[in-house]
Amino acid sequence: HPVVKVGTLDAIEVSSMEEYTRRAFENFQTACSEAETKVQGIHYQAFGKQLYLLDSVTKIPKPHSTDMWLEVLRSELDPEYVFSFKAVQTVISKVLSHQTYSRIFGLTGSVGGAAERDFLKTHYGAVVFQVPSFLDTCPDTRGKQRPTLQESEHILQSSEEAQIERVVQLAAEYSSRVPVLVLAANPRMRERMVAELRASTDVPEEYTSRPDYGIVEIKCDENGNDDLVRKVELATKPVTTMRDGKRSKRWPIAVTTAEGGRGHDFRIIDAGVDKQGGLCVIITWIPDSVRDWTQFKGRTARQDNKGQYVVVLNMEKEMH
């Protein structure tokens, strides 16, 4: 992902760049032209030194969304701002690719909304059917319960500092009973929360079963997929400590961003965790998409286990 400073771009020769960088530069030039056409109050809104996209219909600020032309405006507002962007390669499904196969079978998951079903039916002749619940189709499930998800509480804090302080308190409280997964709005918040959690963790020096002391930072932008899988596994394995000859156990606190809150299986096999309400997910912002919200909560209450989640918001940010 190239990271460039706006003030140095004029000196770059496009012809000498590799294809990836050349396309990125062309996209940047287009964004500069597009930025000149955008109007405050219609396309974006300023709050102090921050610029936010506005929803094209409701005109409500979208604090977690951005666009390359908005990055250009941000760089004009702040001379020290570092313009960063990434090129995303998208594969678009076409009728021809589907006609290559006689049958295609797939699971819609959280994207199986009415609009998607209508589109697939109209253009591809797709048939959608309801898959029975997991516990209805598996043999030998006697005595198992359907998963239950409970919202433990939702909390509004007045600032980012107060929000982080409350998240640290809650994570420490819940980790005495169950594993905790904290979802941070961005990598900067993830790093801050990890630092605060490690600084506040009381770790006996005599013995610990984990070098990370049970504070697991899950970076989904890491190159090594094996390391990512390992950290997801560590997120639900207990931490054993010993002080004055007494052994004790507590559960890890994992901190990640939205990418870590989608698709990963935080597996719970300890019956004691289920009795305490299951893996606790702490969500720290309201995502733009309902699907993301569903995915975040879906990290807990998996299979036949119980689950719980807490919402801790920064009112100062969410109100904007």
Residue pairs with C-beta under 8 A, 6 or more apart in sequence:
1 84
1 85
1 86
2 21
2 24
2 84
2 85
2 86
3 82
3 83
3 84
4 28
4 82
4 83
4 84
5 82
5 83
6 72
6 75
6 81
6 83
7 79
9 25
9 28
12 25
14 22
14 25
14 26
17 25
20 87
23 87
24 85
24 87
27 68
27 85
27 87
28 68
28 72
28 83
28 85
30 68
31 67
31 68
31 69
31 71
31 72
32 69
32 72
34 68
34 69
34 72
35 69
35 70
35 72
35 73
35 76
38 44
38 69
38 70
38 73
40 46
41 54
41 59
42 54
42 59
43 53
43 54
44 51
44 52
44 53
44 54
44 70
44 73
45 51
45 52
45 54
45 61
46 52
46 77
47 61
47 320
49 77
49 78
50 320
51 70
51 73
51 74
51 77
52 61
52 62
52 63
52 320
53 61
53 62
53 65
53 66
53 67
53 70
54 60
54 61
54 62
55 61
55 62
61 320
62 288
63 317
63 318
63 320
64 185
64 285
64 287
64 288
65 288
68 85
71 83
71 84
71 85
72 83
74 81
74 83
75 81
75 83
95 123
95 124
98 104
98 124
107 131
108 116
108 117
108 128
110 291
110 294
110 295
110 298
111 291
112 128
117 126
117 128
120 126
120 128
121 127
121 128
133 146
134 303
134 304
135 141
135 144
135 146
135 304
141 304
144 304
145 304
145 306
146 304
147 301
147 302
147 303
147 304
147 305
147 306
147 307
148 301
148 306
148 307
149 297
149 300
149 301
149 306
149 307
149 308
149 309
150 277
150 306
150 307
150 308
150 309
151 308
151 309
151 310
151 311
152 277
152 280
152 308
152 309
152 310
153 310
153 311
154 310
154 311
154 312
154 313
155 166
155 310
155 311
155 312
155 313
156 313
156 315
157 163
157 165
157 166
157 312
157 313
157 314
157 315
158 315
158 316
159 314
159 316
160 189
160 314
160 316
160 317
162 314
163 284
163 312
163 313
163 314
164 189
164 192
164 193
164 196
165 196
166 312
167 182
167 193
167 282
167 284
167 312
168 193
168 196
168 197
168 200
170 282
170 310
170 312
171 180
171 182
171 197
171 253
171 282
172 197
172 200
172 201
172 253
174 180
174 251
174 280
174 282
174 310
175 214
175 250
175 251
175 252
175 253
176 250
176 251
177 251
177 273
177 276
177 277
178 251
178 273
178 276
178 277
178 278
178 279
178 280
178 308
179 235
179 236
179 251
179 252
179 253
179 254
179 266
179 268
179 273
179 279
179 280
180 251
180 252
180 253
180 254
180 279
180 280
180 281
180 282
181 235
181 254
181 256
181 261
181 266
181 279
181 280
181 281
181 282
181 299
181 300
182 193
182 253
182 254
182 255
182 256
182 282
182 284
183 256
183 257
183 258
183 260
183 261
183 281
183 282
183 283
183 284
183 285
183 296
184 190
184 192
184 193
184 255
184 256
184 257
184 284
185 257
185 258
185 284
185 285
186 257
187 219
187 221
187 257
189 284
190 217
190 219
190 255
190 256
190 257
191 217
193 255
194 215
194 217
194 255
197 215
197 253
197 255
198 213
198 215
201 213
201 214
201 215
203 213
203 241
204 241
204 242
204 243
206 241
206 242
206 243
206 244
207 240
207 241
207 242
207 243
208 239
208 240
208 241
209 238
209 239
209 240
209 241
210 234
210 239
210 252
212 234
212 252
213 239
214 239
214 250
214 251
214 252
214 253
215 252
215 253
215 255
216 231
216 234
216 235
216 252
216 253
216 254
216 255
217 231
217 254
217 255
217 256
218 228
218 231
218 232
218 235
218 254
218 255
218 256
218 260
219 228
219 256
220 228
220 256
220 257
220 259
220 260
221 259
222 228
231 254
232 254
232 260
232 264
232 265
232 266
233 267
234 252
234 254
235 252
235 254
235 266
236 251
236 252
236 266
236 267
236 268
236 269
236 279
237 252
238 249
238 250
238 251
238 252
238 270
239 249
239 250
239 251
239 252
240 247
240 248
240 249
241 247
241 248
241 249
241 250
242 248
251 273
254 260
254 266
258 287
258 292
258 296
261 281
261 292
261 295
261 296
261 299
262 292
262 295
262 296
263 295
264 299
265 302
266 279
266 299
266 300
266 302
267 302
268 274
268 278
268 279
268 302
268 305
273 279
273 305
274 305
274 306
277 306
277 307
277 308
278 300
278 301
278 305
278 306
278 307
278 308
279 299
279 300
279 305
279 307
279 308
280 300
280 308
280 309
280 310
281 296
281 297
281 299
281 300
281 307
281 308
281 309
281 310
282 309
282 310
282 311
282 312
283 296
283 297
283 309
283 310
283 311
283 312
284 311
284 312
284 313
284 314
285 313
285 314
285 317
285 318
286 293
286 313
286 318
287 293
287 296
296 309
297 307
297 309
300 307
300 308
300 309
301 307
